[in-house]
Amino acid sequence: MFTLTHLNTPPPETLKNQVLQMVVDYLTDISPVSLPPSNPLYPLYQYVVGFEVHRYLDSMDGAQAGKPELIMALDADDPAVLLGFALYLPYVDDPDASSLIYLAVEQSHRGQGIGRAMVTEMVSRYSHAEVACVAAKVPYFETLGFMPLGARGPQVVMNTRSQASDGALAIQDLQPIFQTQEVRQIHTYLVKQHGAEALSKAEEDRDRLLDELAQQARHLADRYGPAKRLH
């Protein structure tokens, strides 16, 4: 069993660490890149996405419009144990709208309705809800009341309404993270570990994967109506 907790301020440090660990453990599931652990670039993306989520959690400690909100599923018998989380952004200037950024559930507790409960809780707070996911996850979000609106890169954009919100989102910019000294150090280490040729092939494999996901997203969007490319 589990209980849900909603936060609009940073979670306690112990739960924050569990959120970040879940990001690292389930990177393939939650990242739009969907990079498999077999790719040598995997540790680099673990760091980048983990740092992105860390920034989102830290930015909850403020009064700015559109700051992140967090829904956590906690073990009913031990509330200090995190079973899943949903991190989302309310739209600026649109009080009814939000966008799900990351959703994760501990593998040992999947199939118990935890993800559904967290998304349902988000939609109960912001009925005009959006999510972007790879094509393979579209059926799951359809069961939660989302419908495809179009393709955005490797993802299908889905919404609980037939149009997107006109509001703005306070999205974290990943480019500065990729340019940090820590990321350069990780890349240098991976080159030493695997060799420059292997890293070059890993980047080619990543790009090929993104192209395949983008093609799947476009094809799926086409099936639901005129092709839409969202920016």
C-alpha positions as CSV (number, residue, x, y, z in Angstrom):
1,M,0.0,0.0,0.0
2,F,1.0,3.6,-0.5
3,T,0.1,7.1,0.4
4,L,0.4,10.3,-1.7
5,T,2.0,13.5,-0.6
6,H,1.9,16.7,-2.5
7,L,4.7,19.3,-2.1
8,N,5.3,22.8,-3.5
9,T,8.5,23.2,-1.4
10,P,11.6,21.1,-1.5
11,P,11.2,17.6,0.0
12,P,13.2,16.5,3.1
13,E,16.8,15.6,2.2
14,T,16.3,11.9,2.7
15,L,13.4,11.8,0.3
16,K,15.2,14.2,-2.1
17,N,18.1,11.7,-2.3
18,Q,15.6,8.9,-3.0
19,V,14.1,10.9,-5.9
20,L,17.5,11.5,-7.4
21,Q,18.5,7.9,-6.9
22,M,15.3,6.8,-8.8
23,V,16.3,9.2,-11.6
24,V,19.7,7.5,-11.9
25,D,18.2,4.0,-11.6
26,Y,15.5,4.5,-14.2
27,L,17.1,6.9,-16.6
28,T,16.1,4.8,-19.7
29,D,12.4,4.9,-18.6
30,I,12.1,8.6,-17.8
31,S,14.6,10.4,-20.1
32,P,13.4,11.6,-23.6
33,V,16.7,10.2,-24.9
34,S,15.8,6.7,-23.6
35,L,19.5,5.8,-23.7
36,P,20.1,2.1,-22.8
37,P,22.6,1.2,-20.0
38,S,24.7,-0.6,-22.7
39,N,25.6,2.8,-24.3
40,P,28.9,4.1,-22.9
41,L,27.3,7.6,-22.7
42,Y,24.8,6.3,-20.1
43,P,26.7,7.6,-17.0
44,L,27.0,11.0,-18.6
45,Y,23.2,11.3,-19.1
46,Q,22.7,9.9,-15.6
47,Y,24.6,12.9,-14.2
48,V,22.9,15.4,-16.5
49,V,19.3,14.4,-15.9
50,G,20.0,13.9,-12.2
51,F,21.4,17.4,-12.0
52,E,18.4,18.7,-13.9
53,V,16.0,17.2,-11.4
54,H,18.2,18.4,-8.6
55,R,17.8,22.0,-9.9
56,Y,14.1,21.5,-10.2
57,L,13.8,20.4,-6.6
58,D,16.0,23.3,-5.4
59,S,13.9,25.8,-7.4
60,M,10.8,24.7,-5.4
61,D,12.2,26.9,-2.6
62,G,11.0,30.2,-3.9
63,A,8.0,32.3,-4.8
64,Q,8.5,32.5,-8.6
65,A,5.6,31.7,-10.9
66,G,5.5,28.3,-12.5
67,K,7.9,26.7,-9.9
68,P,7.9,22.9,-9.8
69,E,5.5,20.8,-7.7
70,L,6.1,17.3,-6.6
71,I,3.8,14.3,-5.8
72,M,5.5,11.5,-3.9
73,A,4.1,8.0,-3.3
74,L,5.3,6.8,0.1
75,D,5.2,3.3,1.6
76,A,2.2,3.2,3.8
77,D,4.0,1.1,6.4
78,D,7.2,3.2,6.3
79,P,6.6,6.8,5.1
80,A,10.4,7.3,4.9
81,V,10.5,5.0,1.9
82,L,9.8,6.5,-1.6
83,L,7.9,4.3,-4.0
84,G,7.5,6.8,-6.8
85,F,7.3,10.4,-7.8
86,A,5.7,12.8,-10.3
87,L,7.5,16.1,-10.9
88,Y,5.5,18.6,-12.9
89,L,5.5,22.3,-13.8
90,P,2.4,24.5,-13.5
91,Y,2.0,26.9,-16.5
92,V,2.7,30.5,-16.0
93,D,-0.4,32.7,-16.6
94,D,-2.7,29.6,-16.9
95,P,-3.9,28.4,-13.5
96,D,-5.6,25.3,-14.9
97,A,-2.6,23.9,-16.8
98,S,0.5,21.9,-15.9
99,S,3.1,19.7,-17.7
100,L,4.4,16.4,-16.3
101,I,8.2,16.5,-16.5
102,Y,9.2,13.2,-14.9
103,L,7.3,10.2,-13.6
104,A,9.0,7.2,-12.0
105,V,7.9,4.2,-9.9
106,E,10.1,1.7,-8.1
107,Q,10.3,-1.4,-10.3
108,S,9.3,-3.7,-7.4
109,H,6.1,-1.7,-7.0
110,R,5.0,-1.3,-10.6
111,G,1.6,-2.6,-11.6
112,Q,0.0,-1.4,-8.3
113,G,-1.6,1.8,-9.6
114,I,1.1,4.1,-8.2
115,G,1.8,5.9,-11.4
116,R,-1.9,6.2,-12.2
117,A,-2.6,7.6,-8.8
118,M,0.1,10.3,-9.0
119,V,-0.9,11.4,-12.5
120,T,-4.6,11.5,-11.4
121,E,-3.7,13.6,-8.4
122,M,-1.8,16.1,-10.7
123,V,-4.8,16.3,-13.1
124,S,-7.1,16.9,-10.1
125,R,-5.1,20.0,-9.4
126,Y,-4.5,21.1,-13.0
127,S,-7.2,19.7,-15.3
128,H,-5.4,21.0,-18.4
129,A,-2.5,18.7,-18.2
130,E,0.2,17.8,-20.7
131,V,2.9,15.1,-21.0
132,A,5.5,14.3,-23.6
133,C,6.5,10.7,-23.9
134,V,7.9,8.2,-26.4
135,A,5.4,6.5,-28.7
136,A,5.5,3.2,-26.8
137,K,4.1,4.9,-23.7
138,V,1.2,6.6,-25.5
139,P,-1.3,3.8,-24.7
140,Y,-0.6,4.1,-21.0
141,F,-1.3,7.8,-20.9
142,E,-4.4,7.3,-23.1
143,T,-5.8,5.2,-20.3
144,L,-5.3,8.2,-18.0
145,G,-7.3,10.6,-20.2
146,F,-4.5,12.1,-22.4
147,M,-4.8,12.4,-26.1
148,P,-2.0,12.9,-28.7
149,L,-1.7,16.4,-30.1
150,G,1.4,15.9,-32.2
151,A,5.1,15.1,-32.3
152,R,8.0,17.0,-30.7
153,G,11.3,15.5,-31.5
154,P,11.5,12.0,-30.1
155,Q,8.3,12.4,-28.1
156,V,4.6,12.5,-28.6
157,V,2.9,15.5,-26.9
158,M,-0.3,14.5,-25.2
159,N,-2.9,16.6,-23.4
160,T,-6.1,16.1,-21.5
161,R,-7.7,18.7,-23.8
162,S,-7.7,19.1,-27.6
163,Q,-5.2,21.9,-27.5
164,A,-2.1,22.9,-25.6
165,S,-2.0,25.7,-23.1
166,D,-0.9,29.2,-24.2
167,G,1.0,29.7,-21.0
168,A,4.8,29.4,-20.5
169,L,6.8,26.8,-18.7
170,A,9.9,27.4,-16.5
171,I,11.8,24.6,-18.1
172,Q,15.4,24.0,-17.1
173,D,17.9,24.6,-19.8
174,L,20.1,21.6,-20.2
175,Q,22.8,23.2,-22.3
176,P,24.6,24.9,-19.4
177,I,24.7,21.5,-17.6
178,F,26.4,19.9,-20.6
179,Q,29.0,22.6,-20.6
180,T,29.9,22.2,-16.9
181,Q,33.3,21.1,-15.8
182,E,31.8,18.0,-14.2
183,V,30.3,16.8,-17.5
184,R,33.6,17.5,-19.3
185,Q,35.4,15.4,-16.7
186,I,32.9,12.5,-17.0
187,H,33.3,12.6,-20.8
188,T,37.1,12.6,-20.5
189,Y,36.9,9.6,-18.1
190,L,34.6,7.7,-20.5
191,V,37.1,8.3,-23.4
192,K,39.9,6.9,-21.2
193,Q,37.7,4.0,-20.2
194,H,36.2,3.1,-23.6
195,G,38.4,4.8,-26.2
196,A,37.6,7.7,-28.5
197,E,36.3,5.5,-31.2
198,A,33.9,3.7,-28.9
199,L,32.6,7.1,-27.6
200,S,32.1,8.3,-31.2
201,K,30.1,5.2,-32.0
202,A,28.1,5.7,-28.8
203,E,27.1,9.2,-30.0
204,E,26.1,7.8,-33.4
205,D,24.0,5.1,-31.7
206,R,22.4,7.8,-29.6
207,D,21.6,9.9,-32.6
208,R,20.2,6.9,-34.5
209,L,18.0,6.1,-31.5
210,L,16.7,9.6,-31.4
211,D,15.9,9.5,-35.1
212,E,14.0,6.3,-34.7
213,L,12.0,7.6,-31.7
214,A,11.2,10.8,-33.7
215,Q,10.0,8.7,-36.6
216,Q,7.8,6.6,-34.3
217,A,6.4,9.8,-32.8
218,R,5.6,11.3,-36.2
219,H,3.9,8.1,-37.4
220,L,1.8,7.9,-34.3
221,A,0.8,11.5,-34.5
222,D,-0.2,11.0,-38.1
223,R,-2.5,8.2,-37.1
224,Y,-4.4,10.6,-34.9
225,G,-4.9,13.2,-37.6
226,P,-3.0,15.7,-39.7
227,A,0.7,15.6,-38.9
228,K,1.7,18.1,-36.3
229,R,5.2,19.2,-35.5
230,L,5.2,21.0,-32.1
231,H,8.1,23.3,-31.1
